[in-house]
Amino acid sequence: MRDAFEAANPEIRIERLRKQNAATKKSYQKTVAFEAAHPELHVARMEKRKQYALENKDRYNAWRVNYNVEKKNQIAATRRKYNASHREERNALRNKKRKSDSSFALTDRLRCRFKKSLKTKGLRKCAKTLDLLGCTGPEAVKYLENNSRGLKIQGNHIDHRRPVHSLDLRLPSQQKMMNHYLNLQLLTPEENGRKGADFDYAEWSITDHGRELLELERGWKLVDDDGETEVVSDEDDDSDESTEDSSEDDDEGYGSSD
């Protein structure tokens, strides 16, 4: 009842919270002043709290786990609601930043492509996209733009040397290979269109980047591939930044070859 009333009268809620915070602050200051004058009482209270925590450790841990899950779900729901109601505004800002910030353009394109690849299979990513990149965004831009043809992030396609369709994204090691900077290269839109979906594993595996990625994959398998990644619904996939939401520009920088 109060929630509905305060929703219709937000100024009343603000005033109530202001008074509540002021009363809490005053009570805390009073307690601090009293214990400063009686330090033995402060020590006794802290010992009592410590003893209570030890005697109720399992109960507290169970409460904390449940609270964290509930809080995470609440935050995710709030984020989805905000994103849905501000989609056009956020996409306009996002596309503007893509055009002015090459590092953001790179990581955002990768994030969108990765999300779509997982979504079709109902999979969850094993880590955030930036963690899978193997370096920072600016370092990846420098690596990609260090080519003899002078190609830049802006206006060109970010191509996966080993295409997405050849990877088993249920495995964390394959997710890491997909998004690692060594698996990326810049192609013009025309070149990416001509490349098509053909992939020769034997030929790829003897290239410098192929050999290095396979060596990295062996290490990733030892750590990560003890099981398949978790299958989740779209509503639960809030593991990355809010910029993952769709926009008219999501497919910019990718061709059919991926």
Phi, psi and chi 1 to 4 in degrees:
 res  aa     phi    psi   chi1   chi2   chi3   chi4
   1 MET       -  -48.4 -178.0  102.3  179.3      -
   2 ARG   -64.6  -38.4 -173.1 -179.6   69.9  179.9
   3 ASP   -61.0  -43.0  -69.9  -16.2      -      -
   4 ALA   -65.0  -41.0      -      -      -      -
   5 PHE   -65.0  -43.9  176.7   75.7      -      -
   6 GLU   -72.9  -26.7  -70.1 -174.6  -15.3      -
   7 ALA   -64.4  -34.7      -      -      -      -
   8 ALA   -82.8  -18.6      -      -      -      -
   9 ASN  -132.7   71.9  -59.4  -85.6      -      -
  10 PRO   -59.0  -28.3   20.0  -32.5      -      -
  11 GLU   -67.1  -30.2   68.8  -77.2   -5.6      -
  12 ILE   -69.7  -39.9  -66.6  178.9      -      -
  13 ARG   -64.2  -42.9  178.1  175.9 -178.4  -85.9
  14 ILE   -60.8  -42.6  -67.5  172.6      -      -
  15 GLU   -67.3  -39.2  179.9   62.0   19.2      -
  16 ARG   -64.1  -44.1  177.7  178.5   63.9   80.3
  17 LEU   -66.3  -35.6  -68.0  176.8      -      -
  18 ARG   -62.7  -46.2 -173.9 -170.5   66.5   77.2
  19 LYS   -65.5  -38.8  -69.4 -179.4  178.2  179.6
  20 GLN   -64.7  -43.7 -178.7  178.0  -50.3      -
  21 ASN   -65.6  -38.6  -69.2  -20.8      -      -
  22 ALA   -64.7  -41.4      -      -      -      -
  23 ALA   -66.1  -40.4      -      -      -      -
  24 THR   -64.1  -42.4  -59.1      -      -      -
  25 LYS   -64.2  -42.3 -177.5  177.2 -180.0 -179.2
  26 LYS   -63.6  -41.9 -175.9  176.6 -180.0  179.8
  27 SER   -64.5  -41.1  176.4      -      -      -
  28 TYR   -64.9  -44.8  173.3   75.1      -      -
  29 GLN   -61.9  -36.9  -68.9  173.7  -21.1      -
  30 LYS   -65.8  -41.8 -174.9  176.7  178.9  179.9
  31 THR   -65.1  -42.7  -59.8      -      -      -
  32 VAL   -62.6  -44.1  169.6      -      -      -
  33 ALA   -64.4  -41.2      -      -      -      -
  34 PHE   -64.5  -44.8  179.8   80.1      -      -
  35 GLU   -72.3  -25.7  -68.9 -174.2  -13.0      -
  36 ALA   -67.2  -33.0      -      -      -      -
  37 ALA   -82.2  -17.8      -      -      -      -
  38 HIS  -133.7   71.6  -56.1   83.4      -      -
  39 PRO   -58.1  -30.0   19.9  -32.5      -      -
  40 GLU   -64.9  -31.0   68.4  -75.8   -3.2      -
  41 LEU   -71.2  -36.3  -64.6  179.5      -      -
  42 HIS   -63.0  -45.4  173.6   72.3      -      -
  43 VAL   -62.1  -42.6  172.4      -      -      -
  44 ALA   -63.7  -39.8      -      -      -      -
  45 ARG   -67.5  -40.7 -177.2  169.7   66.7   86.2
  46 MET   -66.4  -37.9  -63.7  -54.0  -65.2      -
  47 GLU   -65.4  -38.3  -72.8  -63.5  -32.8      -
  48 LYS   -64.5  -41.3 -173.6  175.8 -179.5  179.3
  49 ARG   -65.4  -40.6  -72.0 -179.1   61.9 -179.5
  50 LYS   -64.1  -42.7 -173.5 -176.7  -62.0 -175.8
  51 GLN   -65.0  -40.7 -175.3   62.5   30.6      -
  52 TYR   -63.1  -40.5  178.4   85.5      -      -
  53 ALA   -63.7  -40.1      -      -      -      -
  54 LEU   -66.6  -40.4  -69.8  173.4      -      -
  55 GLU   -74.5  -20.7  -66.8  173.9   -6.2      -
  56 ASN  -122.4   32.3  -64.3  -87.6      -      -
  57 LYS   -60.2  -48.8 -174.9  176.6 -179.6  179.2
  58 ASP   -63.3  -41.3  -66.9  -20.4      -      -
  59 ARG   -63.6  -41.9  178.9 -177.0  175.4 -172.3
  60 TYR   -67.0  -42.5  171.9   72.7      -      -
  61 ASN   -62.9  -40.2  -72.9  -21.1      -      -
  62 ALA   -64.0  -41.7      -      -      -      -
  63 TRP   -63.7  -41.9  171.2   83.9      -      -
  64 ARG   -64.9  -41.6 -175.6  172.1   59.7 -179.5
  65 VAL   -61.3  -47.8  169.1      -      -      -
  66 ASN   -63.1  -40.1  -69.0  -26.9      -      -
  67 TYR   -64.0  -43.3  175.5   81.4      -      -
  68 ASN   -62.5  -41.5  -71.5  -17.7      -      -
  69 VAL   -65.1  -45.8  170.7      -      -      -
  70 GLU   -63.4  -42.2  -68.3  173.0    0.2      -
  71 LYS   -65.3  -41.3 -163.3   67.8  174.8  177.2
  72 LYS   -62.0  -44.5 -179.8 -180.0  178.3 -178.7
  73 ASN   -64.6  -38.2  -67.8  -22.1      -      -
  74 GLN   -65.4  -43.6  179.9 -176.8  -11.0      -
  75 ILE   -63.9  -42.8  -68.1  172.2      -      -
  76 ALA   -62.5  -42.3      -      -      -      -
  77 ALA   -64.6  -41.7      -      -      -      -
  78 THR   -64.0  -41.3  -58.6      -      -      -
  79 ARG   -63.9  -44.9  178.9 -168.6  -61.3  170.1
  80 ARG   -62.8  -39.9  -74.1 -166.6  -66.5  -90.0
  81 LYS   -64.4  -43.8 -177.3  177.7  179.3 -179.4
  82 TYR   -65.2  -45.6  176.1   85.5      -      -
  83 ASN   -59.7  -41.1  -69.5  -13.8      -      -
  84 ALA   -65.4  -35.4      -      -      -      -
  85 SER   -85.8  -11.2   61.6      -      -      -
  86 HIS  -125.3   26.8  -64.9   76.7      -      -
  87 ARG   -60.2  -50.4 -174.2  175.7  -59.9  -83.7
  88 GLU   -62.7  -42.9  -67.8 -175.7    2.9      -
  89 GLU   -62.5  -44.8  175.4 -172.3   -7.9      -
  90 ARG   -68.4  -39.7  -66.6  177.4   65.9 -105.5
  91 ASN   -67.2  -36.1  -74.0  -20.0      -      -
  92 ALA   -64.3  -44.4      -      -      -      -
  93 LEU   -65.5  -38.8  -68.7  172.5      -      -
  94 ARG   -65.7  -45.9  172.2 -176.5  169.8 -171.4
  95 ASN   -66.4  -34.0  -67.9  -27.0      -      -
  96 LYS   -65.1  -41.2 -178.9  178.9  179.5 -179.6
  97 LYS   -69.3  -33.9 -172.0  172.8 -178.0 -179.9
  98 ARG   -57.7  -38.6  -87.6 -169.3  177.5 -168.0
  99 LYS   -77.0  -20.8  -65.2  173.6 -177.5  177.4
 100 SER  -107.4  -13.3   61.7      -      -      -
 101 ASP  -130.8  103.2 -173.8  -23.7      -      -
 102 SER   -64.4  -36.0  -65.8      -      -      -
 103 SER   -64.2  -44.4  176.0      -      -      -
 104 PHE   -66.0  -40.9  177.7   79.8      -      -
 105 ALA   -59.1  -43.0      -      -      -      -
 106 LEU   -63.3  -54.6  167.3   64.2      -      -
 107 THR   -67.9  -32.9   54.7      -      -      -
 108 ASP   -71.2  -39.7 -164.0   50.5      -      -
 109 ARG   -62.5  -45.1  -71.3 -174.7 -161.0  175.0
 110 LEU   -61.3  -42.8  -68.4  176.2      -      -
 111 ARG   -61.4  -44.9 -176.4  179.9  -64.2  116.3
 112 CYS   -65.5  -44.6  -68.5      -      -      -
 113 ARG   -64.1  -41.3 -178.4   66.6  176.0   89.9
 114 PHE   -64.9  -44.7 -169.6   28.6      -      -
 115 LYS   -61.8  -42.9 -177.7 -179.9  179.9 -178.9
 116 LYS   -65.6  -38.7  -72.8 -174.1  176.7 -178.0
 117 SER   -63.2  -40.4  -61.2      -      -      -
 118 LEU   -74.4  -37.2  -65.6  175.8      -      -
 119 LYS   -61.3  -37.7 -174.3  176.6 -179.1  179.5
 120 THR   -66.1  -22.5   58.6      -      -      -
 121 LYS  -106.7   -1.5  -60.9  176.6  175.8   62.0
 122 GLY    67.0   37.2      -      -      -      -
 123 LEU  -109.1  159.8  -62.1  173.8      -      -
 124 ARG  -106.3  143.1 -179.9 -169.5  -72.0  -85.8
 125 LYS   -69.4  148.8   59.3  175.8   67.2  176.3
 126 CYS   -84.7  -13.1   66.1      -      -      -
 127 ALA  -166.5  169.3      -      -      -      -
 128 LYS   -67.1  151.2  -70.2 -173.4  177.3 -177.2
 129 THR   -56.6  -42.3  -53.0      -      -      -
 130 LEU   -63.6  -33.7  -83.5  175.8      -      -
 131 ASP   -70.2  -29.2  -65.2  -26.2      -      -
 132 LEU   -80.5  -17.1  -60.6  175.0      -      -
 133 LEU   -67.0  -28.5 -172.1   57.4      -      -
 134 GLY    88.5   -1.8      -      -      -      -
 135 CYS  -165.4 -178.7   62.8      -      -      -
 136 THR   -79.8  165.0   65.4      -      -      -
 137 GLY   -57.4  -50.7      -      -      -      -
 138 PRO   -60.4  -36.3  -27.9   36.7      -      -
 139 GLU   -65.9  -38.6  -72.3  171.0  -19.2      -
 140 ALA   -66.5  -39.9      -      -      -      -
 141 VAL   -61.4  -44.9  170.1      -      -      -
 142 LYS   -61.1  -41.7 -175.4  176.4 -179.9 -179.7
 143 TYR   -62.7  -47.2  168.3   80.2      -      -
 144 LEU   -69.5  -37.6  -70.2  171.0      -      -
 145 GLU   -83.6   -4.2  -67.0 -173.5  -16.5      -
 146 ASN   -86.2   69.0 -175.9   24.7      -      -
 147 ASN  -128.8  156.5   58.0   77.7      -      -
 148 SER   -69.6  -16.8   58.9      -      -      -
 149 ARG   -95.8   -3.6  -62.6 -171.6  -63.2  159.4
 150 GLY    74.0   21.9      -      -      -      -
 151 LEU   -70.5  141.5  -64.0 -179.5      -      -
 152 LYS  -117.7  163.8  -57.5  -62.5 -178.9 -177.6
 153 ILE   -58.2  -47.8  -63.1  -68.9      -      -
 154 GLN   -68.0  127.0  -56.0  -66.1  -16.0      -
 155 GLY    89.1   -3.0      -      -      -      -
 156 ASN  -126.8  169.9  -68.5  -66.1      -      -
 157 HIS   -96.0  142.3  -78.0 -171.6      -      -
 158 ILE   -93.9  109.1  -57.3  166.6      -      -
 159 ASP  -102.8  142.0  174.9   63.0      -      -
 160 HIS   -86.3  118.0  -69.1   88.8      -      -
 161 ARG   -59.0  -48.1  -75.9  171.0  162.4  145.4
 162 ARG   -95.4  111.3 -179.7  173.2  178.4 -179.7
 163 PRO   -65.0  157.1   21.3  -31.6      -      -
 164 VAL   -61.2  -38.1  177.5      -      -      -
 165 HIS   -65.8  -16.0   68.2   76.7      -      -
 166 SER   -91.4    1.5   70.6      -      -      -
 167 LEU  -109.6  148.8  -62.0  165.3      -      -
 168 ASP   -98.4   96.6 -176.4   -4.0      -      -
 169 LEU   -75.4    1.1  -62.9 -178.6      -      -
 170 ARG   -70.5  -21.9  -65.7  173.3  -60.4  173.7
 171 LEU   -97.0  129.3  -58.0  175.6      -      -
 172 PRO   -55.9  -37.5  -27.7   36.6      -      -
 173 SER   -62.9  -34.4   62.1      -      -      -
 174 GLN   -76.2  -32.8  -61.4  -87.7  -77.4      -
 175 GLN   -62.8  -41.3  -69.2 -169.8   20.6      -
 176 LYS   -66.4  -39.8  -69.7 -179.9  178.4 -179.9
 177 MET   -64.3  -40.9  179.8  174.8  -72.3      -
 178 MET   -56.8  -45.2  170.9 -173.3  170.0      -
 179 ASN   -97.7   -2.3  -68.5  -76.4      -      -
 180 HIS   -67.4  143.4 -161.4  -83.4      -      -
 181 TYR   -61.0  -27.7   73.6   92.4      -      -
 182 LEU   -68.4  -18.7  -70.1  173.6      -      -
 183 ASN   -91.8    7.0 -165.3   43.7      -      -
 184 LEU  -112.8  149.2  -54.3  176.2      -      -
 185 GLN  -152.5  158.6   63.4  178.7  -16.2      -
 186 LEU   -95.6  131.9  -70.4  179.8      -      -
 187 LEU  -131.2  151.5  -64.4  177.6      -      -
 188 THR   -70.8  158.7   65.0      -      -      -
 189 PRO   -55.5  -37.5  -27.1   35.8      -      -
 190 GLU   -66.9  -42.1  -64.9   75.2   20.2      -
 191 GLU   -65.4  -40.8  -70.7  171.5  -27.6      -
 192 ASN   -67.2  -34.5 -155.4   14.8      -      -
 193 GLY   -67.7  -37.8      -      -      -      -
 194 ARG   -73.3  -26.4  -70.7 -164.8  -59.9  -92.0
 195 LYS   -61.4  -38.5  179.8 -176.7  175.2 -176.0
 196 GLY    67.1 -162.4      -      -      -      -
 197 ALA  -101.0    3.8      -      -      -      -
 198 ASP   -68.7  141.1  -65.4  -25.4      -      -
 199 PHE  -147.4  125.1  173.8   65.5      -      -
 200 ASP  -106.4  102.6 -171.4  -32.3      -      -
 201 TYR   -61.0  -42.6  179.3   85.8      -      -
 202 ALA   -61.4  -42.7      -      -      -      -
 203 GLU   -67.7  -41.7 -178.5  179.1  -25.8      -
 204 TRP   -65.0  -38.2  169.6   82.5      -      -
 205 SER   -68.9  -15.2   64.7      -      -      -
 206 ILE  -101.0   -0.3   61.4  174.6      -      -
 207 THR   -76.3  162.1   61.6      -      -      -
 208 ASP   -59.5  -48.6  -70.1  -18.5      -      -
 209 HIS   -68.6  -33.1   53.5  -94.1      -      -
 210 GLY   -65.4  -45.8      -      -      -      -
 211 ARG   -62.5  -42.1  -74.1 -163.8  -61.8  -93.4
 212 GLU   -66.5  -39.8 -169.2  167.1  -11.1      -
 213 LEU   -67.0  -38.7  -78.7  168.9      -      -
 214 LEU   -66.0  -35.4  -70.9  173.2      -      -
 215 GLU   -66.9  -42.2 -178.0   63.7   29.5      -
 216 LEU   -63.2  -39.0  -71.7  169.6      -      -
 217 GLU   -62.1  -37.0 -175.1 -172.9   26.2      -
 218 ARG   -59.8  -40.9  -78.9 -170.5  -79.8  -86.8
 219 GLY   -68.4  -39.7      -      -      -      -
 220 TRP   -63.3  -39.3  -66.2  -28.9      -      -
 221 LYS   -62.1  -39.0  -77.6 -177.3  176.1  179.9
 222 LEU   -62.2  -32.1  -67.7  174.6      -      -
 223 VAL   -93.4  -41.4  176.4      -      -      -
 224 ASP  -103.8  -38.4  -61.8  -36.2      -      -
 225 ASP   -86.1   56.0  -70.9   -4.9      -      -
 226 ASP   -94.5    4.4   53.6   -7.4      -      -
 227 GLY   175.6  170.6      -      -      -      -
 228 GLU   -78.6  153.8  -65.3 -176.9   -9.1      -
 229 THR   -69.3  156.2   52.0      -      -      -
 230 GLU   -72.5  136.8 -177.0 -178.0   -0.2      -
 231 VAL   -88.4  128.8  177.4      -      -      -
 232 VAL  -136.6  165.5  -63.8      -      -      -
 233 SER   -83.7  163.3   64.7      -      -      -
 234 ASP   -60.0  -34.7  -67.4  -21.8      -      -
 235 GLU   -65.7  -26.9  -73.8   76.0   12.1      -
 236 ASP   -88.9   -8.3  -66.0  -30.8      -      -
 237 ASP   -86.0   80.1 -172.9    8.1      -      -
 238 ASP  -118.2   29.8   62.4  -25.5      -      -
 239 SER   -80.1   -9.0   56.3      -      -      -
 240 ASP  -123.0 -179.3 -147.2  -27.0      -      -
 241 GLU   -65.1  161.3  -71.3   78.8   -1.1      -
 242 SER   -67.2  -13.2   58.9      -      -      -
 243 THR   -70.0    1.0   50.6      -      -      -
 244 GLU   -73.8  -15.1  -77.4 -173.4  -63.8      -
 245 ASP   -59.4  152.6  -74.3  -25.7      -      -
 246 SER   -69.0  153.3   62.0      -      -      -
 247 SER  -148.3  171.3   78.0      -      -      -
 248 GLU   -66.0  -14.0   60.1 -175.7   13.1      -
 249 ASP  -105.7   10.7 -144.6   14.3      -      -
 250 ASP   -58.9  -36.8  -82.6   -8.2      -      -
 251 ASP   -91.5    2.9  -71.1  -35.7      -      -
 252 GLU   -62.1  128.6  178.8 -169.0  -15.9      -
 253 GLY    95.5    7.6      -      -      -      -
 254 TYR  -132.6  143.1  -71.2  103.2      -      -
 255 GLY  -114.5 -175.1      -      -      -      -
 256 SER   -69.3  -17.1   58.6      -      -      -
 257 SER   -67.4  -20.7   60.5      -      -      -
 258 ASP   -82.2      -  -80.1  -29.1      -      -
